[in-house]
Amino acid sequence: MVTERLEGLGCTVTPPRSQTDGRLQVRTPSDRALEVFVSTQRLGGYVFWTQQRLQPAETRFAAIALLGDEAQPQLYLVPSTDWRDATPPLKNRPNIGNRSAPEYGISLARSSLAALERYAWPEAGADERFR
């Protein structure tokens, strides 16, 4: 779905090298190079990327296909720069002293859906970020 949406905006999309990578290389119609980290999740979950892997930049995005009550997944597009000053549903977890690496995440709990709506990626219309 994410690849179709990007191609519909005129972008050229190179799929990830492995099925577990989930990172699309995107070339916009104006020849900008972007990265889109894609994850499909169920409502009620939590998705994250290590801070080493998803470093905030104007050219990086996270796309979430959220499986819920609707027949089609809901798509959300999060600019990675929003993690610099993360507010719910975004999480910036440094995990200091813990066993896991620092991470950027998104709460997909039902209670987070209202806050997640600001990242809804509508089907219709042009998206300035991908010109």
N, C-alpha and C positions, 0 to 999 in steps of 0.2 A: 504494500500500500504506500509506503513512504517513497519508494523508488518511483512508482507511478505518479505520485503527487509531484515529485521533483521534475520528472520528465515532462509532465503536463505544464510546468512552468518554463520549459525550454532548456532545462539543465541536462548535462550529460553526466550519467552516474556510473561509477565503477564500483562493482560489488566488492565486499571484503574478500581477502585471500582465503580465509577459512570460515566455516559456518559459525564458529564461536566468537569471531572477532566483532561483528556487528557494527563496524565502522564503514560508512560509505564515503568514497571520495567523490566530490561533486564539483563540476565545472559549470559556472553560470553562463548565461548567454553573453554577458559582458566579459567573459574569460577570467572571472575570479575563481580561485581555488578555495573550497570549503570542505569541512569534515562534518558528517552527521553521524552521531552515535545512536544506534537504533536498538530499542528493547521492546519486546511484547510482554505485557504483564497482566495479571488478573487484578480486578478491583479488590482492595484490601491488602495489597502487597507493599513492597518497598523495593525500589530499584536504585542501584548505586554503581559508581565507577570510582576507581582509585584516583586520588588527586594527581598522581604521577601520570596517569593515562589521559585524563580529561582535564587538561590545564586550560583555564579560562582564556579565551581569545575571541576577538570579533569574528573569526572565521570558523568557530566550532559551535555546534548545536547538539542537543540531545532530543531525539524524537521518541515519543512513547506511544505505542499502540495499546490502548487500555481495553481489555476484554471485560465487559460488564453485562448489564441487562439487555442492551440493545443488540440487534442482529449483527451490526457492523461495529468493529472496534472504533473507539473515539481516538482521534489523533491529537497529540499535544507536541508543541515545539518550544523547547527551552533554550534561550541563548546561554551559552556557558558562562558568559560574563555576569549573569545574575547570581552565581554562586559567590562572587566576591563579597556581596552583602546579602547573604541568604536569608530569606524570610519564608515562613511556611507557605507551601508544603516543601520547599527546598531545605535540605539539611547540609551543613558543612561540618563534618565530624573529623576533628584532628586526630582522635583516638590516641592521645598522648598516654604513654604507659600501657597501652593495651597491645594485644597480640596482632591485631589487624592493622593494615595500612590506612593512612588518612583517606577519607572518602567524601565524595559529593553524592548526595542521594535525593530522592523524592519520595515522600510519603504518599501512598496511593490508597489510604484508608478512605472509607466513605465520608468521614468527617472532614477530609482534606479536599474533597471535590470542588467546593465553592472557591477555595483559594487557587486550585489548579486551573480553573476556567480562564484565568488571565493568559494562559499558554495554549488555549484551544487553537487548533490549526484548521480554519474553515476550508471547505472544498472550493468554494467559489472565489474568484477574483485573483488578481496578481499579488504576489508577496514580494515586497520591496527588498527583503533580505536576500532573495535569490535572483536578482537582476544582474 
